Amino acid sequence: MKLSASSVAFLLASGISRCTAFIPASLGTPRTSNFPISAVPTGFSVQEENAKPIVVGASVAGIASAIVLKNAGLDAILLEECSRDALTEGAGTNLQAKAIVALNSLGVSTSTLIEAGAVITKQSYYCPDGRHVGTLDKSGDGKTPGQIAIHEGKLSDILLDTAASKGVEVMTNRRVSAIDQTSSPGRVTVKAKDASTDDLLVLDGSMVLGADGTDSKIRGAHVSGSENRDPRHYHGMSRYRGVVENFPSFLDGETMIIAGGVGVKAVVYPIGTPCEKGLQTINWEIAVDEQDENTDPSTQKGHLIDLLSTNGFNLDFLDLKSMITETPSIRAFPMVDLDPLEKWTNGRICLTGEAAHGMLPVGSGETMAGLFDALALKEALEESKSDPTCDVLKTFEKLRFKDASLHQSRCRVQPAEHIVQEVLDTIPGTSEVPLEYEQRLREVMKLVQDPPNHSVASYVPSTLAQKMLLRPKAAGMVTAPTVTKAGGDLIDQLTLSQRLTPLERVALTCAGNLQMVFSSYYMQPVDVVVDKMIQCELSDSDKKMSNPPIVVYDREVDMFIGDSMFCKATCKVKVYDAELYEALETQDVGIGQLLRLRNLGPLFSLHDAGRSNDGGMWRFYSMDCKGIVDFDIVEEFSGDAWDMKQMTSVISSEEHPTL
């Protein structure tokens, strides 16, 4: 069967099942009325308090944060509802190079990770019928591997052992039952019950970090902005995961494969090195477009095998049927992530990891994001040693909120799956896949697997265009002049998360007519100033096209009304038409203007949008006129784009005749 792109799989980030339960029993109904922000004390330095920081949840983010706190001289306590043995359950996850470096900084050596897992040197994408679409080089820089695949349980063991060696107090089988930050000045009181005896433990802490997963109860009860709504986003899809030991290696024993497009895909990779007989421990995952996951062990395997057969899966290098059949147990989950929260902090309580930004397991993003959270916490502690605890947590949120939210959106887009789906939809099954698809895979996956992180490499909106102009062919699509369902879903999501105004929603969907809209709004002409237009060399994939572009430009333009600039547009432009090429070389005009002059209606595809530091909106989209021009563009609007004072005063003083 053919599954539509509108039902894209939004997979749940790894580790959802390991959540520390929170039952707000003694504190009454868990709503803001019980924990008013105005009543939260703001004094007391982190370094001056005798109370210990408390981390709830032994997730990657939770354990890493506890280590960071201990390294900063704070005696952190880590509470976890599960037993130590239960924490070793789960399946595989991948550590990208930045995640490995982050673990090194916490005291975990690369050799320890390699010994516990498997070095991945290639990541290859295939059509279900076995046609190769592209391969990413994961060999690393010679110092740090590009990727290590490891069982989640082994990673937890390594982190917990590291924490214990540093003196972190780890309490497992402790279920948090109440949190109170209003009764004792400068303290947050945590009550936790022993999971087996119900014995009550009462702790006075200096702060609480909620690392209790996507299903976080701390988030629901304590963080203003999400206590009255459930930010979990269910996408009507299922995720099946399994681990099979002593299974024959495939390909070179160091390759991760992703087969399939947006409706059904299989992800398979080793999480252990091959033995002398060529057998390995293999992790696999199957994502499928279905409303309810199959949780019946007696029918799960048959269900998955039939599903793969129906969708034409036939990989000559890997026996998927045997892999599923030999797996002792299969775990099934609904596909869910989090809509972006409005904030992560409430006084002395702060969310981290999946509780703050649960995302889809694209490039094992949540594991990496949890480690980045810990690095940002380290930076916040170093910058704010003498600041009140509440301010330290706000600094942490400021350091990570924007980058983590952007990472969330990148994972939702799932660009690689869309590229494979495009192959399935446009390239006949008897034909080889053109090399241009491999180049596109490499470009878009760099955004996901090498995400922005303040604590590793600076990333601010002024560099937005550099990060995004890599032609991802995936997102909610908006085709002028009609907004499609997928585009509508994206706009709804952005309206909620970014609080877009009606006028911003108008700008968000402009398809080549942005200058006309602003000119009409202000009743003034729009001036376009070309700041930069640099001719670039054609890439290898461009040269191999049947109709290669005449020229490729990096182009920047500023848009003005009067003396006020309201928008900067940064483009990657590919021109196939000689007449358009001449116009771009000789005129200061917007591309949308040129297309209107020639009466061309391009395909408009909206990929993403957000807010810049000054509060203005930015958007990232593509426009494509087949055989004439195509371009990817990032537009960054000023914070006062719709309220430029000197312009609005002109409008308000204008006399308008009654129609």
C-alpha positions as CSV (number, residue, x, y, z in Angstrom):
1,M,0.0,0.0,0.0
2,K,1.1,3.6,-0.5
3,L,1.0,5.8,2.5
4,S,0.6,9.6,2.0
5,A,3.2,12.2,3.0
6,S,0.5,13.9,5.2
7,S,0.8,11.0,7.6
8,V,4.5,11.4,8.4
9,A,5.8,9.5,11.4
10,F,6.7,11.7,14.3
11,L,8.6,9.2,16.5
12,L,8.9,9.4,20.3
13,A,12.4,10.2,21.6
14,S,14.1,7.2,23.3
15,G,13.4,6.4,26.9
16,I,9.8,7.4,27.2
17,S,9.0,4.4,29.5
18,R,11.5,5.5,32.1
19,C,9.6,8.3,33.8
20,T,9.6,9.0,37.5
21,A,6.0,9.1,38.8
22,F,4.7,12.2,40.6
23,I,1.6,12.1,42.7
24,P,0.7,15.6,44.2
25,A,-1.2,14.1,47.2
26,S,-0.4,16.2,50.2
27,L,-0.3,19.5,48.3
28,G,-3.8,19.3,47.0
29,T,-4.8,19.8,43.4
30,P,-1.6,20.3,41.3
31,R,-2.4,23.6,39.8
32,T,-0.8,27.1,39.8
33,S,-3.0,28.2,42.7
34,N,-0.9,25.9,45.0
35,F,2.4,27.1,43.6
36,P,2.0,30.8,42.8
37,I,5.0,32.2,41.1
38,S,4.6,35.5,43.1
39,A,5.1,33.6,46.3
40,V,8.4,31.9,45.2
41,P,11.4,33.4,47.1
42,T,14.1,34.7,44.9
43,G,17.0,35.0,47.3
44,F,19.7,32.7,48.5
45,S,22.8,31.9,46.4
46,V,23.3,28.4,45.0
47,Q,26.7,28.3,46.7
48,E,25.6,29.7,50.0
49,E,22.7,27.3,50.7
50,N,23.1,24.1,52.8
51,A,20.2,22.5,51.0
52,K,21.1,20.1,48.2
53,P,19.9,20.2,44.6
54,I,17.5,17.4,43.8
55,V,17.3,15.8,40.4
56,V,14.1,13.7,39.7
57,G,14.6,11.1,37.0
58,A,17.6,9.0,36.1
59,S,17.3,9.8,32.4
60,V,20.4,10.7,30.4
61,A,19.7,14.4,31.1
62,G,19.0,13.7,34.8
63,I,22.2,11.7,35.5
64,A,24.3,14.1,33.5
65,S,22.9,17.1,35.3
66,A,23.6,15.4,38.7
67,I,27.2,14.9,37.6
68,V,27.5,18.6,36.6
69,L,26.1,19.7,39.9
70,K,28.5,17.5,41.8
71,N,31.4,18.8,39.7
72,A,30.4,22.3,40.6
73,G,30.7,21.5,44.3
74,L,27.0,20.9,45.0
75,D,26.0,17.6,46.6
76,A,23.2,16.6,44.2
77,I,20.7,13.9,45.1
78,L,19.2,11.8,42.2
79,L,15.8,10.3,42.8
80,E,14.5,7.6,40.5
81,E,11.3,5.6,40.8
82,C,12.6,2.5,39.0
83,S,15.1,0.0,40.3
84,R,18.7,-0.1,39.0
85,D,17.9,-3.3,37.1
86,A,14.9,-1.7,35.4
87,L,17.1,1.2,34.2
88,T,19.1,-1.4,32.1
89,E,16.1,-2.2,30.0
90,G,15.3,-0.5,26.7
91,A,16.9,-0.7,23.3
92,G,19.5,1.1,21.2
93,T,20.4,4.7,20.9
94,N,23.1,6.6,18.9
95,L,25.7,9.0,20.2
96,Q,26.7,11.6,17.5
97,A,30.1,13.1,17.7
98,K,28.9,16.1,19.8
99,A,27.3,13.8,22.3
100,I,30.5,11.8,22.6
101,V,32.4,15.0,23.3
102,A,29.8,16.0,25.9
103,L,30.1,12.6,27.7
104,N,33.9,13.0,27.7
105,S,33.5,16.3,29.5
106,L,31.5,14.5,32.2
107,G,34.2,11.9,32.7
108,V,33.1,9.1,30.4
109,S,35.9,8.1,28.0
110,T,35.4,7.3,24.4
111,S,37.0,3.9,24.8
112,T,34.4,3.0,27.5
113,L,31.6,3.8,25.1
114,I,33.2,1.9,22.2
115,E,33.7,-1.1,24.4
116,A,30.1,-1.1,25.5
117,G,28.7,-0.4,22.0
118,A,29.6,-0.3,18.3
119,V,31.3,2.3,16.2
120,I,29.1,3.3,13.3
121,T,31.0,4.5,10.2
122,K,28.2,4.7,7.7
123,Q,24.5,5.7,7.7
124,S,22.8,4.4,4.6
125,Y,19.3,5.1,3.2
126,Y,17.4,2.6,1.1
127,C,14.1,2.2,-0.7
128,P,12.1,-0.7,0.6
129,D,13.0,-2.6,-2.5
130,G,16.7,-2.4,-1.7
131,R,17.7,0.5,-4.0
132,H,20.4,2.6,-2.4
133,V,19.5,6.3,-2.0
134,G,22.6,7.7,-0.2
135,T,25.1,7.2,2.5
136,L,26.4,9.5,5.2
137,D,30.1,9.3,6.2
138,K,30.1,8.8,10.0
139,S,33.8,8.0,10.4
140,G,34.6,11.0,12.5
141,D,37.5,13.4,12.5
142,G,40.2,10.9,13.5
143,K,40.0,11.8,17.2
144,T,36.3,11.3,18.0
145,P,34.1,8.7,16.2
146,G,31.3,10.2,14.2
147,Q,28.8,7.9,15.9
148,I,28.6,5.2,18.5
149,A,25.6,3.0,18.8
150,I,24.9,1.6,22.3
151,H,22.2,0.0,24.3
152,E,20.3,2.5,26.5
153,G,20.7,0.3,29.5
154,K,24.5,0.2,29.1
155,L,24.7,3.9,28.7
156,S,22.6,4.4,31.9
157,D,25.0,2.0,33.7
158,I,28.0,3.9,32.5
159,L,26.5,7.2,33.6
160,L,25.3,5.9,36.9
161,D,28.7,4.4,37.7
162,T,30.3,7.7,36.8
163,A,27.9,9.6,39.0
164,A,28.6,7.2,41.9
165,S,32.4,7.5,41.5
166,K,32.0,11.3,41.9
167,G,29.9,11.0,45.0
168,V,26.5,11.7,43.6
169,E,23.8,10.2,46.0
170,V,21.6,8.0,43.8
171,M,18.3,6.8,45.3
172,T,16.4,4.3,43.2
173,N,12.9,2.9,44.0
174,R,11.9,6.4,45.2
175,R,8.6,7.7,43.9
176,V,8.2,11.5,44.3
177,S,4.8,12.2,45.9
178,A,4.9,16.0,46.6
179,I,7.0,19.1,45.9
180,D,6.6,22.4,47.9
181,Q,8.6,25.5,47.3
182,T,6.4,28.0,49.1
183,S,6.4,26.9,52.8
184,S,10.1,27.3,53.6
185,P,12.0,30.4,52.4
186,G,15.0,29.4,50.3
187,R,14.0,25.8,50.2
188,V,12.0,23.4,48.1
189,T,10.7,20.4,50.0
190,V,10.5,17.0,48.2
191,K,8.6,14.0,49.6
192,A,9.4,10.7,48.1
193,K,8.1,7.2,49.0
194,D,9.9,4.0,48.8
195,A,8.3,2.1,45.9
196,S,8.2,-1.2,47.8
197,T,7.6,-0.1,51.5
198,D,5.9,3.3,51.1
199,D,8.3,4.7,53.7
200,L,8.4,8.4,53.3
201,L,11.6,10.4,52.7
202,V,11.5,14.2,53.2
203,L,14.3,16.3,51.6
204,D,15.0,20.0,51.7
205,G,16.5,21.0,48.4
206,S,17.9,24.2,46.9
207,M,16.4,23.4,43.6
208,V,14.5,20.6,41.7
209,L,15.5,19.5,38.2
210,G,12.6,17.6,36.6
211,A,14.2,15.0,34.3
212,D,11.2,12.7,34.5
213,G,10.6,12.2,30.8
214,T,8.1,13.1,28.1
215,D,5.2,12.0,30.5
216,S,6.6,14.4,33.2
217,K,4.2,14.9,36.1
218,I,6.5,17.7,37.5
219,R,5.9,19.6,34.3
220,G,2.1,19.2,34.5
221,A,1.9,20.3,38.2
222,H,4.6,23.0,38.6
223,V,5.7,24.7,35.4
224,S,3.6,27.7,34.5
225,G,2.4,27.7,30.9
226,S,1.9,23.9,30.7
227,E,0.1,23.0,33.9
228,N,-3.4,23.5,32.3
229,R,-2.7,21.7,29.0
230,D,-1.0,18.6,27.9
231,P,1.9,19.4,25.5
232,R,2.3,15.9,24.4
233,H,1.6,15.6,20.7
234,Y,0.3,12.2,19.5
235,H,0.7,11.7,15.8
236,G,-1.4,8.6,15.1
237,M,1.6,6.4,14.4
238,S,3.3,3.5,16.2
239,R,6.9,2.6,17.0
240,Y,8.1,-0.9,17.5
241,R,11.6,-1.6,19.0
242,G,13.6,-4.8,19.5
243,V,17.0,-6.1,20.2
244,V,18.3,-9.5,18.8
245,E,21.5,-11.0,20.0
246,N,23.8,-13.3,18.0
247,F,22.4,-12.3,14.7
248,P,24.4,-12.3,11.4
249,S,26.2,-9.0,10.7
250,F,25.0,-7.2,7.6
251,L,27.0,-5.1,5.2
252,D,30.3,-4.2,6.9
253,G,29.1,-4.6,10.5
254,E,29.5,-0.9,11.1
255,T,26.6,0.5,9.1
256,M,23.2,1.9,10.3
257,I,20.5,1.5,7.6
258,I,17.2,3.4,7.3
259,A,14.8,1.8,4.7
260,G,11.5,3.3,3.7
261,G,9.9,6.7,3.5
262,V,7.3,8.6,5.5
263,G,4.7,5.9,5.9
264,V,6.7,2.9,6.9
265,K,10.4,2.7,7.7
266,A,12.8,0.3,9.2
267,V,15.9,1.4,11.2
268,V,18.5,-1.2,11.9
269,Y,22.0,-1.0,13.4
270,P,24.5,-3.0,15.5
271,I,25.0,-2.1,19.1
272,G,27.9,-4.5,19.7
273,T,31.0,-5.6,17.8
274,P,30.9,-8.8,15.8
275,C,32.2,-12.0,17.3
276,E,34.5,-14.4,15.5
277,K,31.5,-16.1,13.9
278,G,30.3,-12.8,12.5
279,L,27.4,-12.5,14.8
280,Q,26.3,-9.2,16.5
281,T,23.7,-7.7,18.8
282,I,21.4,-5.8,16.4
283,N,18.9,-3.1,17.4
284,W,15.9,-2.5,15.1
285,E,13.0,-0.2,15.0
286,I,9.9,-0.1,12.7
287,A,7.7,3.0,12.4
288,V,4.3,2.7,10.9
289,D,1.3,4.8,10.1
290,E,-1.4,3.3,12.3
291,Q,-3.7,4.7,14.9
292,D,-3.2,1.9,17.6
293,E,0.0,0.0,18.2
294,N,-0.2,-3.8,18.4
295,T,0.8,-4.8,22.0
296,D,-0.2,-8.4,21.8
297,P,3.0,-10.6,22.0
298,S,1.2,-13.5,20.2
299,T,0.5,-11.4,17.1
300,Q,3.1,-8.6,17.1
301,K,5.7,-10.4,15.0
302,G,3.2,-11.6,12.4
303,H,1.8,-8.1,12.2
304,L,5.2,-6.5,11.5
305,I,6.2,-9.2,9.0
306,D,3.0,-8.7,7.1
307,L,3.4,-5.0,7.2
308,L,6.9,-5.1,5.7
309,S,5.8,-7.5,3.0
310,T,2.8,-5.4,2.1
311,N,5.0,-2.4,1.6
312,G,7.5,-4.2,-0.6
313,F,10.5,-4.5,1.8
314,N,13.1,-6.7,0.3
315,L,16.7,-6.0,1.3
316,D,19.1,-8.5,-0.2
317,F,21.7,-7.9,2.5
318,L,19.4,-8.2,5.6
319,D,16.8,-10.8,6.4
320,L,14.2,-8.6,8.2
321,K,11.8,-11.5,8.7
322,S,14.3,-13.6,10.6
323,M,15.5,-10.6,12.5
324,I,11.9,-10.0,13.8
325,T,11.2,-13.6,14.4
326,E,14.4,-14.2,16.5
327,T,13.8,-11.1,18.7
328,P,12.7,-12.3,22.2
329,S,10.5,-9.4,23.0
330,I,9.2,-6.3,21.2
331,R,8.2,-3.1,22.7
332,A,5.5,-0.9,21.1
333,F,4.8,2.8,21.7
334,P,2.5,5.4,20.3
335,M,4.3,8.1,18.4
336,V,4.5,11.2,20.6
337,D,6.7,14.2,21.2
338,L,6.1,17.6,22.9
339,D,4.8,20.8,21.5
340,P,7.2,23.6,22.5
341,L,6.6,24.8,26.0
342,E,6.3,28.5,26.9
343,K,8.9,28.2,29.7
344,W,10.9,25.5,31.6
345,T,11.2,27.2,35.0
346,N,9.0,28.1,38.0
347,G,11.1,29.5,40.8
348,R,13.3,26.7,42.1
349,I,11.8,24.1,39.8
350,C,13.2,23.6,36.3
351,L,12.6,21.0,33.6
352,T,15.4,19.4,31.6
353,G,15.7,16.6,29.0
354,E,12.6,15.0,27.6
355,A,10.4,16.7,30.3
356,A,11.4,20.1,28.7
357,H,11.7,19.3,25.0
358,G,10.7,15.7,24.2
359,M,11.5,15.2,20.6
360,L,11.5,12.5,17.9
361,P,14.3,10.0,17.7
362,V,15.8,11.4,14.5
363,G,19.5,11.1,14.9
364,S,18.8,10.1,18.5
365,G,18.3,13.7,19.1
366,E,16.9,13.5,22.6
367,T,20.0,11.8,24.0
368,M,22.1,14.5,22.5
369,A,19.8,17.2,23.7
370,G,19.8,15.9,27.2
371,L,23.6,16.0,27.3
372,F,23.5,19.6,25.9
373,D,21.2,20.5,28.7
374,A,23.8,19.3,31.2
375,L,26.5,21.4,29.5
376,A,24.3,24.5,29.6
377,L,23.6,23.9,33.3
378,K,27.4,23.8,33.8
379,E,27.8,27.1,32.0
380,A,24.9,28.7,34.0
381,L,26.5,27.6,37.2
382,E,29.9,29.0,36.2
383,E,28.4,32.3,35.1
384,S,26.1,32.7,38.1
385,K,28.0,31.4,41.1
386,S,26.8,34.2,43.4
387,D,23.3,34.6,41.8
388,P,20.1,33.3,43.5
389,T,19.1,29.8,42.5
390,C,16.1,31.0,40.6
391,D,18.3,33.2,38.4
392,V,20.7,30.4,37.7
393,L,17.9,28.3,36.5
394,K,16.6,31.1,34.3
395,T,20.1,31.5,32.9
396,F,20.1,27.8,32.0
397,E,16.8,28.1,30.3
398,K,18.0,31.1,28.4
399,L,21.1,29.2,27.2
400,R,19.2,26.2,26.0
401,F,15.5,27.1,25.2
402,K,16.0,28.5,21.7
403,D,18.4,25.8,20.5
404,A,16.4,22.9,22.0
405,S,13.2,24.2,20.4
406,L,14.9,24.5,17.0
407,H,16.2,21.0,17.4
408,Q,12.7,19.8,18.2
409,S,11.4,21.3,15.0
410,R,14.2,19.8,12.9
411,C,13.4,16.3,14.3
412,R,9.7,16.8,13.4
413,V,10.5,17.6,9.8
414,Q,12.2,14.2,9.2
415,P,13.8,15.5,6.0
416,A,15.6,12.2,5.1
417,E,12.4,10.2,5.1
418,H,10.8,12.8,2.8
419,I,13.7,12.6,0.4
420,V,13.4,8.8,0.2
421,Q,9.6,9.2,-0.2
422,E,10.3,11.5,-3.1
423,V,12.4,8.8,-4.7
424,L,9.6,6.3,-4.3
425,D,7.1,8.7,-5.8
426,T,9.1,9.9,-8.8
427,I,11.8,7.4,-9.7
428,P,10.6,4.1,-11.3
429,G,11.5,1.0,-9.4
430,T,13.5,-0.3,-12.3
431,S,15.8,2.8,-12.3
432,E,18.8,3.6,-10.2
433,V,18.5,6.6,-7.9
434,P,20.2,9.7,-9.2
435,L,23.2,10.9,-7.1
436,E,21.6,14.3,-6.4
437,Y,19.4,12.6,-3.8
438,E,22.5,11.5,-1.8
439,Q,23.8,15.0,-1.8
440,R,20.5,16.3,-0.5
441,L,20.5,13.7,2.3
442,R,23.9,14.7,3.4
443,E,23.0,18.4,3.5
444,V,19.7,18.1,5.4
445,M,20.9,15.5,7.9
446,K,23.8,17.7,9.0
447,L,21.2,20.1,10.4
448,V,19.7,17.3,12.5
449,Q,22.8,15.4,13.6
450,D,24.9,18.5,14.2
451,P,22.3,20.7,15.9
452,P,22.9,24.1,17.4
453,N,24.1,24.2,21.0
454,H,25.1,27.3,22.8
455,S,27.5,25.4,25.0
456,V,29.3,23.8,22.1
457,A,29.1,26.2,19.2
458,S,27.4,29.6,19.1
459,Y,24.1,29.9,17.3
460,V,22.0,33.0,17.1
461,P,19.3,34.2,14.8
462,S,21.8,36.3,12.8
463,T,23.3,33.1,11.5
464,L,20.0,31.5,10.9
465,A,20.3,31.6,7.1
466,Q,23.7,29.9,7.2
467,K,22.2,27.0,9.2
468,M,19.0,26.6,7.2
469,L,19.8,27.2,3.6
470,L,20.6,23.6,2.8
471,R,17.5,22.7,0.8
472,P,15.6,20.4,3.1
473,K,12.7,18.9,1.1
474,A,10.5,18.3,4.1
475,A,7.9,20.2,6.1
476,G,4.4,21.3,6.1
477,M,3.7,22.3,2.5
478,V,1.9,25.5,1.5
479,T,1.1,25.6,-2.2
480,A,0.0,29.0,-3.5
481,P,-2.8,30.0,-3.6
482,T,-4.3,27.2,-1.4
483,V,-3.0,26.1,2.1
484,T,-2.8,22.4,2.2
485,K,-3.7,20.3,5.3
486,A,0.0,19.7,6.1
487,G,0.7,23.4,5.7
488,G,-2.3,24.2,7.9
489,D,-1.0,21.9,10.6
490,L,2.4,23.6,10.6
491,I,0.8,27.0,10.7
492,D,-1.4,25.9,13.6
493,Q,1.7,24.6,15.4
494,L,3.7,27.8,14.8
495,T,0.7,30.0,15.9
496,L,0.5,28.1,19.2
497,S,4.3,27.9,19.9
498,Q,5.3,31.3,18.6
499,R,2.1,33.2,19.3
500,L,1.9,34.6,15.8
501,T,-0.3,37.6,15.2
502,P,-2.9,37.7,12.4
503,L,-0.6,39.9,10.3
504,E,2.4,37.6,10.9
505,R,0.3,34.7,9.7
506,V,-0.4,36.7,6.5
507,A,3.4,37.2,6.0
508,L,4.0,33.5,6.8
509,T,2.0,32.4,3.8
510,C,3.1,35.0,1.3
511,A,4.3,33.2,-1.9
512,G,6.1,35.7,-4.0
513,N,3.9,38.7,-3.0
514,L,5.5,39.8,0.3
515,Q,6.4,43.3,-1.1
516,M,2.9,43.8,-2.4
517,V,1.4,42.9,1.0
518,F,3.7,45.3,2.9
519,S,3.2,48.0,0.3
520,S,-0.6,47.7,0.6
521,Y,-0.5,47.7,4.4
522,Y,1.6,50.8,4.7
523,M,0.4,52.4,1.4
524,Q,4.0,53.1,0.5
525,P,6.3,51.6,-2.1
526,V,8.8,48.9,-1.0
527,D,12.4,49.4,-2.0
528,V,14.6,46.4,-2.5
529,V,18.4,46.8,-2.0
530,V,20.6,43.9,-3.1
531,D,23.4,43.7,-0.5
532,K,25.2,40.7,-1.9
533,M,24.9,38.5,-4.9
534,I,27.8,36.0,-5.2
535,Q,28.0,33.5,-8.0
536,C,28.9,30.1,-6.7
537,E,30.4,27.0,-8.3
538,L,27.9,24.3,-9.3
539,S,28.0,21.3,-7.1
540,D,28.7,17.9,-8.5
541,S,25.0,16.9,-8.2
542,D,24.1,20.1,-10.1
543,K,26.5,19.3,-12.9
544,K,25.1,15.8,-13.3
545,M,21.5,17.0,-13.7
546,S,19.9,16.5,-17.1
547,N,19.2,20.3,-17.1
548,P,21.8,21.9,-14.9
549,P,21.4,25.5,-13.7
550,I,23.0,28.3,-15.6
551,V,24.2,29.8,-12.4
552,V,23.9,29.4,-8.6
553,Y,23.9,32.5,-6.4
554,D,24.2,33.3,-2.7
555,R,22.0,36.4,-2.5
556,E,21.1,38.9,0.3
557,V,18.5,41.7,-0.1
558,D,17.1,44.2,2.3
559,M,13.5,45.5,2.0
560,F,12.6,49.0,3.0
561,I,9.6,51.2,3.4
562,G,11.0,54.8,3.4
563,D,14.1,54.7,5.6
564,S,12.9,51.7,7.7
565,M,14.1,48.2,6.9
566,F,11.5,45.6,7.8
567,C,13.0,42.4,6.3
568,K,16.3,40.8,5.3
569,A,16.2,37.9,2.9
570,T,19.0,35.5,2.4
571,C,18.7,33.1,-0.6
572,K,20.4,30.2,-2.4
573,V,19.2,30.7,-6.0
574,K,19.5,28.3,-8.9
575,V,18.7,29.9,-12.3
576,Y,17.9,27.8,-15.3
577,D,16.5,30.5,-17.6
578,A,18.7,33.0,-19.5
579,E,16.2,35.9,-19.4
580,L,15.8,35.6,-15.7
581,Y,19.6,35.4,-15.3
582,E,20.1,38.7,-17.1
583,A,17.4,40.4,-15.0
584,L,19.0,39.3,-11.7
585,E,22.4,40.5,-12.9
586,T,21.2,44.0,-13.9
587,Q,18.3,44.9,-11.7
588,D,17.7,45.5,-7.9
589,V,14.4,43.6,-7.7
590,G,13.0,40.8,-5.6
591,I,12.7,37.4,-7.1
592,G,9.0,37.4,-6.4
593,Q,8.6,40.6,-8.4
594,L,10.4,39.0,-11.4
595,L,8.2,35.9,-11.2
596,R,5.0,38.1,-11.2
597,L,6.3,40.1,-14.1
598,R,6.6,36.9,-16.1
599,N,3.3,35.6,-14.8
600,L,4.9,32.6,-13.2
601,G,3.3,30.7,-10.3
602,P,6.0,28.7,-8.5
603,L,5.4,25.9,-6.0
604,F,5.8,27.5,-2.5
605,S,6.9,25.2,0.3
606,L,7.0,26.5,3.9
607,H,9.6,24.6,6.0
608,D,9.8,26.4,9.3
609,A,9.4,29.6,11.2
610,G,10.2,31.2,14.6
611,R,11.2,34.3,16.5
612,S,14.4,36.3,16.5
613,N,16.0,38.0,19.4
614,D,14.2,41.3,18.8
615,G,10.8,39.5,18.7
616,G,10.5,39.6,15.0
617,M,9.3,36.6,13.0
618,W,11.5,34.6,10.6
619,R,10.5,32.0,8.1
620,F,12.2,29.4,5.9
621,Y,10.7,28.3,2.6
622,S,11.4,27.2,-0.9
623,M,9.9,28.3,-4.3
624,D,10.3,26.3,-7.4
625,C,9.5,27.1,-11.1
626,K,10.5,24.0,-12.9
627,G,13.1,24.6,-15.6
628,I,13.3,28.4,-14.8
629,V,14.4,29.0,-11.2
630,D,14.3,27.5,-7.7
631,F,15.5,28.9,-4.5
632,D,15.6,28.4,-0.7
633,I,15.1,31.5,1.3
634,V,15.3,32.7,4.9
635,E,13.4,36.0,5.7
636,E,14.1,37.7,9.0
637,F,11.6,40.4,9.9
638,S,12.3,43.3,12.3
639,G,10.4,43.3,15.6
640,D,8.4,46.3,14.5
641,A,7.8,45.1,10.9
642,W,4.0,45.7,11.3
643,D,4.3,48.7,13.6
644,M,6.9,51.1,12.1
645,K,6.0,54.3,13.9
646,Q,6.6,56.8,11.1
647,M,4.7,54.6,8.7
648,T,1.7,53.9,10.9
649,S,1.4,57.6,11.6
650,V,1.1,58.2,7.9
651,I,-1.6,55.6,7.7
652,S,-3.6,56.9,10.6
653,S,-3.5,60.5,9.3
654,E,-4.6,59.5,5.8
655,E,-8.2,60.3,4.9
656,H,-10.1,57.3,3.4
657,P,-13.2,58.0,1.4
658,T,-16.3,55.9,2.3
659,L,-17.0,53.2,-0.2
